[in-house]
Structure formats: structure tokens, C-alpha cells
């Protein structure tokens, strides 16, 4: 069973979008890298920034306030 991280909970509960949408709203993020981050594995700082940017792109479309890296509790390398 996958670990329920803050990142995953936020995507499911606040954004209400599948993982694929996060990848579509980023520049170079891959689904496998995002999946690893969402499962709690450590990612590079640049990857974390891209995840936050993708979340904020979706939040802007939904007319919601942006988030920070701290809000998502992304595990960094």
C-alpha cells in the first residue's frame, strides 16, 4: 500500500486531479518522478520547485491561493 504523504493528500483533496494533470502542468516533470515524490522518496530541489509550480498553475486555474514547498512537505535529497 502506498504511503499517504501530504503531497498526495493535497493533490487528491485540494486539487482533485489525477497525477497525470500535475505532469501536464509542468515543463519537464515525468510521471515516474512525480510518483516517487508523492510516495515520499527524496527528490532534487529543482524537481520540488517544478512540482510546486505545477500545483500553483492548477490552483490559479481553479482560482485558489498558491502553495509553497513547505505546504506540500516534499522530501528533498
Backbone as a chain_set.jsonl record, in Angstrom:
{"seq": "XXXXXXXXXXXXXXXXXXXXXXXXXXXXXXXXXXXXXXXXXXXXXXXXXXXXXXXXXXXXXXXXXXXXXXXXXXXXX", "coords": {"N": [[0.839, -1.191, 0.0], [0.527, 2.242, -0.826], [2.224, 4.976, 0.693], [0.552, 7.597, 2.348], [1.231, 10.638, 1.702], [1.676, 14.148, 2.521], [1.82, 15.578, 0.195], [0.487, 13.921, -1.652], [-2.056, 13.819, -0.429], [-2.816, 16.51, -0.605], [-2.952, 16.858, -3.389], [-5.051, 15.072, -4.046], [-7.213, 15.894, -2.369], [-7.367, 18.768, -2.322], [-6.737, 19.71, -4.905], [-7.961, 17.833, -6.531], [-7.286, 16.347, -8.799], [-5.911, 13.956, -11.182], [-2.649, 12.311, -11.084], [-1.463, 12.577, -13.583], [-2.29, 15.102, -14.485], [-0.741, 16.846, -12.98], [1.772, 16.411, -14.066], [1.281, 17.23, -16.702], [0.978, 19.966, -16.322], [3.522, 20.869, -15.885], [6.952, 21.608, -16.848], [9.113, 19.804, -17.39], [8.752, 17.598, -15.8], [8.419, 14.154, -15.071], [6.059, 11.425, -15.041], [6.868, 9.226, -13.519], [8.836, 10.324, -11.837], [7.306, 12.211, -10.431], [5.539, 10.461, -9.16], [7.298, 9.109, -7.455], [8.057, 11.213, -5.741], [5.593, 11.773, -4.598], [5.217, 9.456, -3.217], [6.917, 9.734, -1.135], [9.654, 9.553, -1.468], [12.924, 11.013, -1.666], [13.584, 13.921, -3.598], [15.26, 15.97, -6.072], [16.0, 19.45, -5.487], [15.318, 21.113, -7.644], [13.376, 19.582, -8.913], [11.398, 19.558, -6.96], [10.712, 22.262, -6.956], [9.585, 22.443, -9.485], [7.351, 20.796, -9.148], [5.891, 22.287, -7.266], [5.395, 24.561, -8.832], [3.775, 23.415, -10.837], [1.562, 22.609, -9.277], [0.725, 25.165, -8.461], [0.048, 26.299, -10.922], [-2.238, 24.841, -11.554], [-3.821, 25.504, -9.345], [-4.156, 28.242, -9.835], [-5.771, 28.183, -12.119], [-8.007, 27.095, -10.942], [-8.689, 29.189, -9.383], [-7.64, 29.489, -6.777], [-5.631, 29.996, -3.821], [-2.02, 30.165, -4.006], [0.506, 27.631, -3.233], [3.33, 26.729, -1.129], [6.595, 25.182, -1.065], [6.961, 24.22, 1.486], [4.336, 23.891, 2.344], [3.603, 21.579, 1.003], [5.313, 19.683, 1.916], [7.535, 18.327, 0.706], [9.938, 15.823, 0.275], [13.304, 16.382, 0.256], [16.436, 15.726, -1.473]], "CA": [[0.0, 0.0, 0.0], [1.311, 3.463, -0.916], [2.197, 5.892, 1.829], [-0.261, 8.799, 2.093], [2.016, 11.818, 2.047], [0.982, 15.428, 2.462], [1.768, 15.918, -1.228], [-0.609, 13.138, -2.249], [-3.324, 14.266, 0.162], [-3.152, 17.824, -1.165], [-3.378, 16.652, -4.783], [-6.352, 14.409, -4.089], [-8.275, 16.599, -1.65], [-7.481, 20.187, -2.644], [-6.743, 19.91, -6.353], [-8.936, 16.923, -7.124], [-6.841, 15.963, -10.143], [-5.017, 12.794, -11.213], [-1.214, 12.596, -11.187], [-1.149, 12.999, -14.957], [-2.506, 16.544, -14.621], [0.427, 17.536, -12.406], [2.829, 16.296, -15.076], [0.886, 18.073, -17.847], [1.138, 21.384, -15.973], [4.928, 21.142, -15.613], [7.765, 21.716, -18.058], [9.92, 18.61, -17.67], [8.471, 16.566, -14.81], [7.882, 12.896, -15.592], [5.098, 10.779, -14.148], [7.577, 8.367, -12.562], [9.478, 11.187, -10.836], [6.255, 12.739, -9.565], [5.039, 9.336, -8.358], [8.284, 8.883, -6.395], [7.929, 12.317, -4.779], [4.317, 11.598, -3.904], [5.366, 8.289, -2.337], [7.778, 10.102, -0.007], [11.071, 9.465, -1.788], [13.594, 12.301, -1.805], [13.786, 14.422, -4.957], [16.121, 17.149, -6.19], [15.343, 20.729, -5.232], [14.737, 21.596, -8.903], [12.152, 18.799, -9.127], [10.406, 20.056, -5.996], [10.256, 23.565, -7.453], [8.701, 22.176, -10.62], [6.089, 20.276, -8.602], [5.174, 23.433, -6.685], [4.924, 25.379, -9.95], [2.65, 22.71, -11.459], [0.421, 22.744, -8.362], [0.256, 26.549, -8.496], [-0.622, 26.502, -12.216], [-3.586, 24.273, -11.422], [-4.542, 26.329, -8.369], [-4.518, 29.501, -10.494], [-6.918, 27.859, -12.97], [-9.13, 26.875, -10.026], [-8.862, 30.447, -8.636], [-7.308, 29.23, -5.376], [-4.351, 30.563, -3.389], [-0.847, 29.319, -4.28], [1.146, 26.907, -2.134], [4.786, 26.762, -1.078], [7.2, 23.874, -0.901], [6.711, 23.804, 2.872], [2.944, 23.437, 2.424], [3.483, 20.251, 0.416], [6.192, 18.793, 2.673], [8.276, 17.485, -0.248], [11.186, 15.299, 0.805], [14.415, 16.78, -0.618], [17.702, 14.983, -1.39]], "C": [[0.881, 1.251, 0.0], [1.138, 4.309, 0.339], [1.384, 7.131, 1.445], [0.492, 10.017, 2.599], [1.151, 13.064, 1.974], [0.81, 15.866, 0.999], [0.6, 15.195, -1.903], [-1.971, 13.611, -1.73], [-3.753, 15.602, -0.435], [-3.646, 17.678, -2.602], [-4.789, 16.087, -4.848], [-7.47, 15.264, -3.512], [-8.462, 18.05, -2.084], [-7.541, 20.454, -4.15], [-7.806, 19.059, -7.029], [-8.586, 16.507, -8.539], [-5.983, 14.701, -10.076], [-3.555, 13.227, -11.347], [-0.834, 13.123, -12.566], [-1.315, 14.505, -15.154], [-1.337, 17.339, -14.041], [1.544, 17.546, -13.444], [2.521, 17.195, -16.276], [1.091, 19.559, -17.575], [2.575, 21.732, -15.571], [5.697, 21.18, -16.924], [8.476, 20.413, -18.387], [9.667, 17.449, -16.711], [7.912, 15.315, -15.478], [6.93, 12.291, -14.563], [5.819, 9.921, -13.113], [8.27, 9.187, -11.477], [8.435, 11.749, -9.885], [5.733, 11.652, -8.635], [5.985, 9.054, -7.19], [8.178, 9.969, -5.317], [6.669, 12.145, -3.942], [4.353, 10.412, -2.945], [6.322, 8.541, -1.181], [9.265, 9.975, -0.266], [11.653, 10.865, -1.968], [13.779, 12.652, -3.279], [14.707, 15.637, -4.917], [15.306, 18.411, -5.932], [14.651, 21.237, -6.498], [13.441, 20.849, -9.235], [11.046, 19.29, -8.203], [9.842, 21.4, -6.444], [9.28, 23.373, -8.606], [7.345, 21.632, -10.169], [5.255, 21.423, -8.032], [4.611, 24.32, -7.795], [3.725, 24.726, -10.641], [1.397, 22.813, -10.589], [-0.152, 24.162, -8.463], [-0.389, 26.905, -9.828], [-2.052, 26.005, -12.143], [-4.415, 25.105, -10.447], [-4.983, 27.658, -8.978], [-5.738, 29.294, -11.398], [-8.176, 27.699, -12.119], [-9.453, 28.105, -9.173], [-8.701, 30.24, -7.124], [-5.93, 29.804, -5.08], [-3.198, 29.611, -3.674], [-0.311, 28.653, -3.013], [2.663, 27.092, -2.221], [5.301, 25.338, -0.947], [6.934, 23.334, 0.505], [5.285, 23.285, 3.047], [2.788, 21.99, 1.978], [4.383, 19.23, 1.085], [6.917, 17.793, 1.762], [9.616, 17.094, 0.353], [12.32, 15.599, -0.177], [15.643, 15.919, -0.398], [18.696, 15.783, -0.594]], "O": [[1.865, 1.318, 0.736], [0.072, 4.351, 0.952], [1.522, 7.647, 0.336], [0.4, 10.38, 3.772], [0.043, 13.041, 1.438], [-0.21, 16.445, 0.625], [-0.176, 15.806, -2.638], [-2.915, 13.78, -2.502], [-4.93, 15.797, -0.737], [-4.637, 18.297, -2.989], [-5.623, 16.568, -5.615], [-8.551, 15.353, -4.094], [-9.595, 18.517, -2.203], [-8.295, 21.31, -4.61], [-8.467, 19.496, -7.972], [-9.467, 16.333, -9.381], [-5.395, 14.405, -9.036], [-3.269, 14.376, -11.683], [0.012, 14.008, -12.693], [-0.561, 15.116, -15.91], [-0.987, 18.397, -14.565], [2.183, 18.574, -13.668], [3.42, 17.849, -16.804], [1.35, 20.328, -18.501], [2.811, 22.784, -14.977], [5.167, 20.829, -17.978], [8.448, 19.962, -19.532], [10.323, 16.413, -16.818], [7.04, 15.4, -16.342], [6.992, 12.606, -13.374], [5.421, 9.895, -11.948], [8.287, 8.78, -10.316], [8.644, 11.767, -8.672], [5.51, 11.901, -7.45], [5.539, 8.792, -6.073], [8.206, 9.67, -4.123], [6.683, 12.349, -2.728], [3.601, 10.374, -1.972], [6.521, 7.667, -0.337], [10.068, 10.26, 0.622], [10.949, 11.788, -2.376], [14.09, 11.79, -4.1], [14.906, 16.249, -3.868], [14.092, 18.439, -6.13], [13.527, 21.734, -6.434], [12.512, 21.44, -9.785], [9.894, 19.423, -8.617], [8.642, 21.648, -6.326], [8.266, 24.066, -8.689], [6.313, 21.972, -10.747], [4.055, 21.513, -8.29], [3.472, 24.778, -7.704], [2.765, 25.412, -10.992], [0.304, 23.072, -11.094], [-1.367, 24.34, -8.542], [-1.293, 27.739, -9.861], [-2.973, 26.672, -12.615], [-5.588, 25.377, -10.705], [-6.07, 28.149, -8.669], [-6.633, 30.138, -11.436], [-9.266, 28.11, -12.517], [-10.367, 28.076, -8.349], [-9.489, 30.732, -6.316], [-5.153, 30.067, -5.997], [-3.362, 28.394, -3.596], [-0.626, 29.051, -1.891], [3.199, 27.542, -3.233], [4.527, 24.403, -0.74], [6.71, 22.137, 0.687], [5.053, 22.348, 3.811], [1.949, 21.258, 2.503], [4.236, 18.03, 0.849], [6.914, 16.587, 2.009], [10.341, 17.938, 0.879], [12.3, 15.123, -1.312], [15.882, 15.435, 0.708], [19.829, 15.344, -0.402]]}, "num_chains": 1, "name": "protein.A"}
